[in-house]
Amino acid sequence: MAGCADSMPDGTRLKRFTEVIRGYDNTLTKSEKEAAISDLQKEKERQQQQVGEDEGAPKAN
């Protein structure tokens, strides 16, 4: 343990593990999740409207 203590930088605050690993973490934050869900819902609505419009259009022969 003394070897670890000697290699520690003096006076600097250690970062939390979650801060260090964040660059490697692909988990979305709460706001990112909400934005992604909103985007997916809008896209689904757009697709449903397009399908509705296509069903009402005459079919080409």
ROVEXPA-574857 format. One record per atom (N, C-alpha, C): chain; residue number from 1; x, y, z. Coordinates in steps of 0.001 Angstrom, whole numbers, plus 500000, padded with zeros to 6 digits. Atoms other than C-alpha are relative to their C-alpha. Layout:
ROVEXPA-574857
A, NUM, X, Y, Z
...
END
This chain:
ROVEXPA-574857
A, 1, 500824, 498821, 500000
A, 1, 500000, 500000, 500000
A, 1, 500877, 501256, 500000
A, 2, 499108, 498842, 499965
A, 2, 502905, 502343, 500590
A, 2, 500417, 500386, 498592
A, 3, 499634, 499708, 501377
A, 3, 503877, 502040, 496929
A, 3, 498915, 500779, 499292
A, 4, 501124, 499279, 500605
A, 4, 500421, 503195, 495867
A, 4, 499935, 501420, 500545
A, 5, 500057, 498682, 499381
A, 5, 500495, 506070, 498324
A, 5, 501106, 500892, 499450
A, 6, 498896, 499205, 500527
A, 6, 503857, 507206, 496975
A, 6, 499741, 500455, 498563
A, 7, 500248, 499644, 501393
A, 7, 502574, 507260, 493404
A, 7, 498808, 500936, 499834
A, 8, 501156, 499107, 500068
A, 8, 499518, 509381, 494236
A, 8, 500470, 501440, 499823
A, 9, 499629, 498596, 500155
A, 9, 499712, 512972, 493016
A, 9, 499622, 500783, 501254
A, 10, 500250, 499213, 498787
A, 10, 499921, 515438, 495870
A, 10, 499004, 501117, 499725
A, 11, 500927, 498881, 500046
A, 11, 497028, 517799, 496427
A, 11, 498935, 499940, 498931
A, 12, 501043, 500072, 501028
A, 12, 494894, 516651, 493508
A, 12, 498889, 499078, 500466
A, 13, 501172, 500788, 499628
A, 13, 491418, 515314, 493987
A, 13, 499889, 498812, 499057
A, 14, 500197, 501187, 500820
A, 14, 490854, 511781, 492776
A, 14, 498630, 500063, 499334
A, 15, 501275, 500026, 500715
A, 15, 488137, 511359, 490183
A, 15, 499221, 498758, 500415
A, 16, 500864, 501139, 499708
A, 16, 485183, 509122, 490866
A, 16, 500075, 499037, 498819
A, 17, 499949, 501018, 501044
A, 17, 485080, 505886, 488912
A, 17, 499037, 500321, 498867
A, 18, 500989, 499698, 501034
A, 18, 481927, 506970, 487081
A, 18, 500468, 501126, 499082
A, 19, 499466, 498919, 500825
A, 19, 483700, 510132, 485877
A, 19, 501076, 499477, 499055
A, 20, 498903, 500540, 500797
A, 20, 486708, 508174, 484646
A, 20, 499465, 499113, 498880
A, 21, 500501, 500995, 500950
A, 21, 484699, 505466, 482878
A, 21, 498999, 500609, 499015
A, 22, 501042, 499398, 500838
A, 22, 482173, 507887, 481282
A, 22, 500388, 500016, 498513
A, 23, 499573, 499976, 501393
A, 23, 484236, 508133, 478092
A, 23, 499834, 498661, 499304
A, 24, 500148, 501349, 500562
A, 24, 483912, 504377, 477603
A, 24, 498575, 499479, 500128
A, 25, 501353, 500454, 499699
A, 25, 480325, 504115, 478776
A, 25, 499055, 500474, 498905
A, 26, 500953, 499649, 501047
A, 26, 477653, 504041, 476056
A, 26, 498582, 500154, 500522
A, 27, 501319, 499846, 499405
A, 27, 474752, 504337, 478492
A, 27, 499520, 501433, 499819
A, 28, 500561, 498673, 500196
A, 28, 472462, 507257, 477717
A, 28, 499625, 500624, 501337
A, 29, 500465, 499285, 498824
A, 29, 471761, 509909, 480315
A, 29, 498472, 500084, 499928
A, 30, 501462, 499918, 499968
A, 30, 468152, 510531, 481347
A, 30, 499485, 500922, 498897
A, 31, 500462, 499064, 501032
A, 31, 467809, 513533, 479022
A, 31, 500237, 499433, 498598
A, 32, 499740, 500632, 501300
A, 32, 469400, 511595, 476131
A, 32, 498958, 498922, 499708
A, 33, 501040, 501024, 500162
A, 33, 466937, 508726, 476703
A, 33, 498674, 500641, 499600
A, 34, 501266, 499333, 500294
A, 34, 463981, 511114, 476712
A, 34, 499990, 500558, 498581
A, 35, 499911, 499460, 501362
A, 35, 465178, 512777, 473496
A, 35, 499894, 498885, 498969
A, 36, 500050, 501123, 500934
A, 36, 465670, 509407, 471787
A, 36, 498583, 499443, 499905
A, 37, 501382, 500505, 499990
A, 37, 462201, 508216, 472826
A, 37, 499094, 500956, 499234
A, 38, 500804, 498999, 500699
A, 38, 460667, 511462, 471587
A, 38, 500220, 499917, 498496
A, 39, 499690, 500119, 501433
A, 39, 462440, 511146, 468235
A, 39, 499366, 498758, 499396
A, 40, 500596, 501242, 500504
A, 40, 461279, 507546, 467838
A, 40, 498487, 500109, 499890
A, 41, 501452, 499834, 500045
A, 41, 457685, 508463, 468664
A, 41, 499586, 500876, 498820
A, 42, 500311, 499120, 501130
A, 42, 457707, 511299, 466116
A, 42, 500170, 499262, 498680
A, 43, 499760, 500764, 501226
A, 43, 459179, 509003, 463455
A, 43, 498896, 498975, 499774
A, 44, 501074, 500982, 500119
A, 44, 456553, 506341, 464174
A, 44, 498708, 500673, 499536
A, 45, 501193, 499261, 500413
A, 45, 453749, 508913, 463871
A, 45, 500085, 500401, 498528
A, 46, 499805, 499605, 501392
A, 46, 455209, 510169, 460577
A, 46, 499791, 498816, 499061
A, 47, 500156, 501197, 500820
A, 47, 455371, 506619, 459215
A, 47, 498543, 499565, 499932
A, 48, 501409, 500384, 499991
A, 48, 451798, 505896, 460281
A, 48, 499178, 500935, 499117
A, 49, 500703, 499057, 500870
A, 49, 450596, 509064, 458540
A, 49, 500273, 499690, 498540
A, 50, 499625, 500319, 501376
A, 50, 452471, 508095, 455399
A, 50, 499280, 498739, 499532
A, 51, 500716, 501227, 500352
A, 51, 450919, 504606, 455436
A, 51, 498526, 500318, 499753
A, 52, 501394, 499602, 500178
A, 52, 447483, 506185, 455840
A, 52, 499782, 500717, 498680
A, 53, 500103, 499283, 501272
A, 53, 448087, 508456, 452872
A, 53, 500147, 499036, 498826
A, 54, 499777, 500974, 501068
A, 54, 449358, 505551, 450755
A, 54, 498779, 499104, 499789
A, 55, 501176, 500874, 500123
A, 55, 446240, 503462, 451494
A, 55, 498873, 500727, 499280
A, 56, 501056, 499224, 500646
A, 56, 443960, 506258, 450252
A, 56, 500311, 500341, 498548
A, 57, 499593, 499658, 501382
A, 57, 445912, 506817, 447023
A, 57, 499647, 498868, 499062
A, 58, 500301, 501061, 500981
A, 58, 444908, 504962, 443860
A, 58, 501286, 499230, 499666
A, 59, 498857, 500845, 500307
A, 59, 447177, 502042, 442978
A, 59, 500321, 500070, 498506
A, 60, 499566, 499972, 501400
A, 60, 449221, 502179, 439779
A, 60, 499963, 498588, 499430
A, 61, 500054, 501323, 500652
A, 61, 448705, 499342, 437292
A, 61, 501166, 499804, 499103
END
